[in-house]
Amino acid sequence: MHVARLQASDAGPYRKLMLQAYELAADAFTSTVAERAAEPDSFWVRRLADPTGLSAAFGAFDGQKLVGTVALEFSAKPKTRHKASVIGMYVSPEARGSGAGRALLDAALEHARQREGLLQLTLTVTEGNTPATRLYISAGFQFFGREPMAVLTPAGYQAKLHMWLALQRDAPSRSSSGGGSAVQASGPDVPG
């Protein structure tokens, strides 16, 4: 098993793996198989090799086969360039338990820490996805909110838990004005 940054030439296997993800882990994603299957090849290439530099994707390979992936989306807006989102985290069933998820997340975190001016990462995880939640907590992500009825799944509406990670030890955690309030998340996977 090895992890590498994905390139435009990986778009075919990446598309295939992500369509599997939207089918087998439907509760984890806000997009459907039908939506993503209709996307042109340029969508998948842009996710992997955005010419503006606003995304980066990583793949876990078992030999030559792509078995897992995660991506980062960076903001182009001046007021939000200090943060990025972790998206599209998925490991195929046959590769689960192999450490692929941890290796992917570590690669994404390392890349994020190298990006100048980037101070934090955010992500969402569907409430009840205990393996993913544990992985994110073990990497240092913290809860900052819970969005009820965030996604309609075959089992009904499910909440999304919002998490964040400061990339630098001295990153500010509150607004400089001292305003704002903390949001306490709660639920079966949110430590109380």
Beta strands, then each sheet from edge to edge (+ up, - down):
strand 1: 2-5
strand 2: 55-62
strand 3: 65-74
strand 4: 83-91
strand 5: 120-126
strand 6: 142-153
strand 7: 156-166
sheet 1: 1+ 2- 3+ 4- 5- 7+ 6-
end
